[in-house]
């Protein structure tokens, strides 16, 4: 988990405890540069409403999802226009280290630590 917090995005980012470099923000969605990037360019897109994961969305979350995907589309377009490509992904279950719905928009090489291991 990010810094051993179950919901880093609510507890740290949305609360304002952790300063992030914002890429795009709406009333319902925040996109920002990952605080511990795994790629040369690594942006996180989150709903401001706590939703655990993609499989936990409900029909009354449609407005959240509509806005979220509009921001994902805009951020992806910006990265694609600048670098020529990007990957957009989310994780579910044990693959999801942070229990808040979030999407990764990234480009470039996977970053390694100085000892050669992957982050």
Backbone bond lengths (Angstrom), bond angles and torsions (degrees), N, CA, C in turn:
res aa  C-N    CA-C-N  psi(-1)  N-CA   C-N-CA  omega(-1)  CA-C   N-CA-C  phi
1 X - - - 1.443 - - 1.524 109.70 -
2 X 1.305 115.37 152.51 1.454 120.14 178.61 1.520 109.11 -64.06
3 X 1.326 115.48 111.87 1.464 120.76 179.54 1.534 112.25 55.11
4 X 1.339 118.09 27.58 1.462 124.15 177.78 1.523 113.47 62.20
5 X 1.313 118.11 27.07 1.464 123.20 176.35 1.519 106.86 -109.27
6 X 1.324 117.74 129.64 1.458 121.07 -177.09 1.531 112.19 -61.24
7 X 1.325 118.63 -41.28 1.460 121.94 178.55 1.525 108.92 -126.58
8 X 1.303 115.11 76.89 1.459 122.59 -179.46 1.527 111.27 -55.98
9 X 1.335 116.55 -37.91 1.464 119.94 -174.56 1.531 112.20 -67.78
10 X 1.325 118.54 -42.10 1.472 120.56 175.52 1.527 110.83 -74.79
11 X 1.330 115.86 -49.21 1.462 120.87 -172.64 1.526 113.37 -68.26
12 X 1.309 117.70 -33.58 1.459 120.46 -174.08 1.535 113.46 -113.90
13 X 1.338 117.62 -51.03 1.465 120.47 -172.99 1.525 111.76 -77.74
14 X 1.320 117.49 -57.79 1.467 120.19 -176.60 1.530 112.18 -67.74
15 X 1.316 117.28 -26.78 1.466 121.00 177.63 1.529 111.96 -74.72
16 X 1.329 116.38 -17.37 1.458 120.96 -178.27 1.515 114.33 89.81
17 X 1.335 117.42 0.24 1.470 119.92 178.68 1.526 111.40 -65.99
18 X 1.328 116.70 -33.50 1.462 122.05 179.91 1.519 108.65 -111.81
19 X 1.305 116.69 125.32 1.452 121.66 177.23 1.527 108.36 -80.85
20 X 1.324 115.84 133.36 1.462 120.74 177.72 1.521 109.26 -127.73
21 X 1.324 115.27 157.44 1.458 121.04 175.87 1.524 107.97 -88.80
22 X 1.317 115.85 107.66 1.459 121.12 -175.70 1.528 111.25 -75.44
23 X 1.326 114.16 142.28 1.460 121.94 176.08 1.526 109.60 -104.83
24 X 1.343 115.88 -41.04 1.464 122.11 -177.88 1.516 107.56 -157.98
25 X 1.324 117.03 143.59 1.452 119.53 178.21 1.517 109.97 -146.43
26 X 1.328 114.79 137.98 1.457 122.42 173.09 1.525 107.28 -126.61
27 X 1.306 116.56 -176.14 1.457 120.82 178.19 1.534 111.94 -61.14
28 X 1.351 116.57 -32.20 1.467 120.86 -173.54 1.518 115.41 -112.91
29 X 1.328 118.01 -7.16 1.462 120.78 -170.87 1.523 110.82 -140.10
30 X 1.340 115.40 147.17 1.455 121.79 175.76 1.524 109.07 -132.08
31 X 1.339 116.35 131.03 1.464 122.63 172.49 1.524 107.08 -116.98
32 X 1.323 116.61 133.56 1.463 120.88 -177.62 1.520 109.90 -152.47
33 X 1.339 115.34 159.99 1.457 119.52 177.04 1.525 109.49 -70.08
34 X 1.324 115.27 133.40 1.464 122.37 -179.44 1.529 109.52 -52.76
35 X 1.325 116.54 138.51 1.465 120.47 -178.59 1.531 112.04 -74.77
36 X 1.328 116.78 -21.51 1.465 122.72 174.78 1.525 107.58 -137.42
37 X 1.332 116.84 76.50 1.469 120.58 -171.37 1.528 113.70 -63.05
38 X 1.329 114.63 144.19 1.460 121.97 175.16 1.520 111.03 -99.35
39 X 1.331 117.36 -11.65 1.465 122.99 -176.58 1.519 109.65 -133.75
40 X 1.339 115.98 163.90 1.464 121.07 179.62 1.527 111.41 -52.41
41 X 1.317 117.21 -44.60 1.461 123.54 173.42 1.521 105.93 -121.86
42 X 1.334 117.66 121.24 1.470 120.26 -175.17 1.526 108.44 -143.22
43 X 1.314 115.31 108.54 1.458 122.54 -177.10 1.523 109.24 -114.39
44 X 1.323 116.41 139.41 1.460 123.04 176.85 1.523 108.11 -108.47
45 X 1.340 116.83 136.99 1.462 122.13 176.56 1.525 107.53 -122.18
46 X 1.349 116.04 123.54 1.467 120.83 -175.74 1.527 110.80 -131.55
47 X 1.337 115.87 148.56 1.464 118.07 168.18 1.529 108.24 -76.88
48 X 1.308 116.82 148.35 1.462 119.85 177.17 1.533 111.47 -75.80
49 X 1.320 116.21 -22.09 1.465 121.11 174.23 1.524 107.91 -80.92
50 X 1.332 116.96 136.66 1.463 118.67 177.67 1.529 110.14 -70.76
51 X 1.317 114.87 118.93 1.465 123.76 171.34 1.520 104.17 -133.72
52 X 1.311 117.52 127.01 1.459 120.35 -172.65 1.522 112.96 -63.37
53 X 1.327 117.86 -49.05 1.468 119.78 -179.38 1.522 109.63 -159.54
54 X 1.296 115.59 176.82 1.461 122.24 -179.84 1.526 111.83 -56.78
55 X 1.318 117.34 -36.67 1.465 119.94 -177.60 1.526 112.91 -80.62
56 X 1.340 116.27 -2.79 1.459 121.02 178.19 1.524 113.38 -102.39
57 X 1.320 117.28 7.57 1.465 120.82 177.68 1.516 110.41 -70.08
58 X 1.325 116.47 145.98 1.455 122.87 177.38 1.521 109.23 -119.85
59 X 1.305 117.15 164.67 1.467 120.98 -177.61 1.531 111.76 -59.23
60 X 1.333 118.08 -30.64 1.463 119.43 179.30 1.534 112.51 -77.30
61 X 1.335 117.61 -1.67 1.463 122.44 175.76 1.525 112.44 -92.96
62 X 1.326 117.33 7.55 1.464 120.45 -175.99 1.522 111.98 -56.26
63 X 1.320 117.99 -41.80 1.469 120.50 179.69 1.526 111.10 -62.34
64 X 1.332 116.73 -35.62 1.462 121.42 178.39 1.525 109.45 -66.80
65 X 1.317 115.68 -47.69 1.456 120.80 -178.49 1.524 111.77 -64.54
66 X 1.325 117.63 -41.30 1.468 121.08 177.56 1.528 110.53 -58.48
67 X 1.323 116.34 -47.41 1.455 120.32 -179.25 1.528 110.96 -67.91
68 X 1.315 116.40 -42.89 1.458 121.65 179.57 1.522 110.76 -56.58
69 X 1.339 116.60 -48.11 1.459 119.39 -178.66 1.523 112.72 -70.32
70 X 1.307 118.12 -28.55 1.470 120.06 174.00 1.528 110.21 -64.40
71 X 1.326 116.44 -41.82 1.462 120.41 178.61 1.525 110.40 -69.46
72 X 1.332 117.91 -43.32 1.468 120.77 176.89 1.527 109.77 -57.14
73 X 1.316 116.82 -43.52 1.463 121.30 179.38 1.532 110.74 -61.88
74 X 1.325 117.75 -46.34 1.469 121.30 -179.05 1.523 111.49 -64.51
75 X 1.316 117.11 -46.10 1.464 121.20 -179.45 1.532 110.20 -65.12
76 X 1.320 116.83 -42.16 1.469 120.99 177.99 1.523 110.95 -61.81
77 X 1.316 116.32 -40.58 1.464 120.78 178.29 1.525 110.06 -63.01
78 X 1.322 117.67 -43.67 1.463 121.07 178.49 1.527 111.65 -59.97
79 X 1.332 116.61 -46.07 1.464 120.83 -179.70 1.526 109.97 -66.43
80 X 1.323 117.29 -44.46 1.455 120.91 179.36 1.526 111.41 -62.52
81 X 1.334 117.02 -43.33 1.468 120.52 179.40 1.527 111.25 -62.20
82 X 1.323 117.02 -37.95 1.467 120.62 -177.35 1.527 112.91 -79.67
83 X 1.349 117.58 -38.64 1.460 121.11 -171.84 1.528 114.60 -115.08
84 X 1.327 117.93 -12.12 1.456 120.45 177.88 1.513 115.23 91.29
85 X 1.336 117.97 -2.11 1.469 121.00 -179.60 1.525 108.85 -173.36
86 X 1.325 115.63 163.84 1.467 121.15 169.77 1.527 108.72 -166.68
87 X 1.310 115.51 165.00 1.452 123.17 174.61 1.517 107.39 -115.14
88 X 1.342 116.21 139.53 1.461 122.41 175.67 1.522 106.60 -122.99
89 X 1.344 116.31 127.01 1.464 118.49 -177.89 1.516 111.18 -153.95
90 X 1.348 114.35 161.51 1.456 121.78 171.28 1.523 107.37 -137.90
91 X 1.317 116.82 163.91 1.458 122.17 179.37 1.518 109.98 -121.33
92 X 1.334 115.48 155.81 1.463 122.17 -178.71 1.533 108.43 -136.87
93 X 1.311 115.87 149.64 1.471 120.50 174.93 1.513 112.29 67.86
94 X 1.319 116.87 -138.47 1.463 122.08 -177.60 1.521 112.57 -64.52
95 X 1.332 117.93 -22.15 1.466 120.84 176.25 1.526 111.60 -72.63
96 X 1.320 117.20 -15.92 1.462 122.16 -176.27 1.524 108.94 -95.07
97 X 1.327 117.02 99.60 1.465 120.10 -177.32 1.524 111.94 -75.07
98 X 1.317 117.77 -24.61 1.458 122.20 179.23 1.521 108.21 -113.29
99 X 1.294 116.73 118.27 1.467 121.28 -172.54 1.535 112.34 -83.31
100 X 1.319 115.12 56.65 1.468 123.96 174.34 1.523 104.57 -144.59
101 X 1.320 117.28 127.39 1.459 121.04 179.80 1.519 109.51 -49.36
102 X 1.313 117.09 125.28 1.456 121.20 177.57 1.519 109.81 -152.58
103 X 1.308 114.25 151.70 1.461 121.83 179.94 1.517 108.55 -120.24
104 X 1.314 115.31 142.91 1.454 122.11 176.43 1.529 107.85 -102.33
105 X 1.314 116.32 132.03 1.458 122.31 170.05 1.521 104.22 -119.71
106 X 1.340 116.68 114.76 1.465 116.81 -176.02 1.512 112.32 -142.10
107 X 1.315 112.78 159.80 1.457 122.36 179.18 1.523 107.92 -144.73
108 X 1.309 115.25 149.51 1.464 121.14 170.83 1.502 113.71 98.96
109 X 1.305 113.46 -166.97 1.454 121.65 -175.67 1.518 111.51 -77.69
110 X 1.318 115.21 148.19 1.460 120.90 172.75 1.517 107.59 -69.49
111 X 1.313 116.53 134.39 1.461 122.03 -176.54 1.528 109.70 -82.93
112 X 1.324 115.49 139.34 1.463 121.70 175.38 1.525 109.35 -112.49
113 X 1.325 114.85 151.15 1.458 119.94 172.40 1.528 109.66 -72.35
114 X 1.311 117.76 168.28 1.455 121.23 -179.82 1.524 112.80 -58.96
115 X 1.348 116.71 -29.72 1.468 119.84 -179.80 1.532 112.31 -81.53
116 X 1.351 117.21 2.76 1.459 121.08 176.84 1.510 115.63 92.66
117 X 1.334 117.61 -8.64 1.468 119.43 177.77 1.525 110.17 -79.06
118 X 1.322 115.81 156.93 1.473 121.05 179.39 1.513 110.65 -79.07
119 X 1.328 115.54 147.06 1.459 118.30 173.15 1.500 109.35 -83.56
